[in-house]
Every structure is written in C-alpha cells, then in structure tokens.
C-alpha cells in the first residue's frame, strides 16, 4: 500500500496525471495512502452510482457544484454546494445526478482498501459494460452493489 507523499496536487490535475472514466463519470485521484483515498468527481447529467455498500470503509462527499440526490439506507435526500455527505461503512447508499447540469464534488474514503484498484479495473468500460461484470469486479474490491428494486 502506498505511503502518502507530501506536496500539492493542483486543481484540475490528478496524481501522476491520472483521470478515470468510470461509467460516464470522471474521477481524478488526488491522494492515495493506506489510511485514505480521495478523488475529484464530475457527474454529467443523468449519471449515477447505484445503491451499494462499502463493508470496510467510511465514505464522504463534499459538494462543490450542482445537486446530487442521495439514497442513504433507503431514505432520499439531496446535497448541494458546501454540504458534506457522510456514508458510514455497511450502510447502503446511491448517488444520482437528476438535474440538467454537471455535478462536481470531492470524495474520500477511509481506509483506502482496494477502491483505487477498483477504479483502474472499471476505467473506460463505457456505457455498454456488462452490469454483471461491474458487480462481480466491484465485489472483488470490497464494494457490494445491491440488486435493482425490481429484482427483489
């Protein structure tokens, strides 16, 4: 696991020039160490992260621009600029951009676990990605997606 290095990660830049396309969203890693991992995210109109669980991580989202609809443990709410979304480990959550403009936010998880590796595995799969493959790869990296509501 990497040890965090000192320094400044500039605006609009990721670590080592990395920028991931994760199912239509753009994730730019800002910091990665054993204790935590952070990234800037852009959610284009209509994109979302379906309900899932991080069994071994706490996750946080600080809103910079736009509005995200949040489903947290079955309850709907929303977050706007300046809001902090707190997503405790083991609690199902999903994030949705249902607006007509992009959403920009800053994520971090603690501890890092295997999320950095998951993003490399999902990078550039595109909109035709097999959902079953995404779910299986995510589970191997300690992120458990929930079945769609109509599948229950």
N, C-alpha and C positions, 0 to 999 in steps of 0.2 A: 504494500500500500504506500502511496506517495507521502512524503513529508511536505507540509506546506512551506512554500518559499516566500520570503519577504518581497515586497515590491508593490507596484501599482498595475492593475490591469485596466488599461484605458477604456473609456467609453467607446462603444461600437467595435470593440475588439474582444476576442476570446483568448483563452490560454493557447499558446502555440498557434494562433491563427485559426483555431477550430470553430466551425459553425455547423451544427447538425440540422437536417431537415427531418423532423420526427412526425411523420404522418401529416404533413402540411404545416406544422408549426416550426418556427425557427428557434433553436436553443443554442445559446452561446455560453460555453462554460467560462466561469470567472475565477473559480478556485476549487481545488480538489486536494483533500488530505484524508487521512483515516477518520478523523473526528467529524468532518463535514464536507459537503459538496454544494456549490452554488452555481447558478446559471441565470442568464437573462433570457426571457422567453417572449416571443411575439406570437400571438394567436390571431391569425387572419379571420375575417368574418366567417362564421359558420363552423369553425374548428372547435374541437373539444377533446378532453381526456375523459373517457368513460369511467364510471364508478369502479374503483379498485381499492386495494388495501396494501399498505406497507406494514408488514408484521414486525419489522425490526427497526423502523426509522420514524422520527418525528419529521414532519414537513411543514414548511412555511412559505407563504406567498405574499410579497409586498407589492401592492398595486401602484403602478406608475402612470398608466394611461388607460382609459376605457373602463368597461364594466364586465366583470365575469359573474356569471350565475354559478353558484356553488351548491352542490348537494353534499351535505355532511351528515352521515348517519341517518339518511332518509329525510332530512329536513332541508328545504330550499331556502337560500338567502342569496345575497349578492355582495360583491366587493367593488369599490371604486377607488380612484387615486387617493393614496395616503392610508388606505386600510391595510391591515395585516390579517391574513387568513391563517389560522392555526389548525393543523391537521395532525392530531395525535396518532401514534402508531396503533395499528389494529382497528382503526375506525374507518369504515368505507367512506370514500369521497370521490366526487367527479367535478370537473370544471368545464364550463361551456361559454363560448362567445356567441351569444344570440343577438348581437347588435349589428349595426351597419358600419362599424369601423373596427380597425385593429385594436387589440388589447396588448399592452406591454406591461410586464411585471418581472419581478426578481424572485426567484425560488432558492431555497436552500433546504437541505436535509441533514439530519444528524442521527447517527453516524452515517458516513458515506455509503457503507456496504458496497453493493455491486451496481448501483444506479449508473455511474459513469460508463461502465462496460455495457449496460443495457442500452444506453443511448447510442453507442457505437454499433450495437447489433441491429437497432431499429433504423439507423440513419439511412435515408434515401430509399426506404421500402416503397414509398409512394402510395397513392390512393387505391391502387389495385392490390395492395398487400392482403394476403390471406389472414382474416381475423384470427383463425385458429392458430396460425403460426405466431402471430404477435402475442397472443395469450400464452402460448407454450414458452416462447423465448422469455417473456416477462417473468413467468413463474420461476424459471431457472435463475433469475436475477433478483428474487425476493420481492416481486411486485405481483399481486394476485388480482386479476381482473374478475369482476363479478359477471354472472350471466345476464343478458338483457332481461328486462322485466317480463317480456312476453315469453321467455324461455322457462320461466319458473312454474 
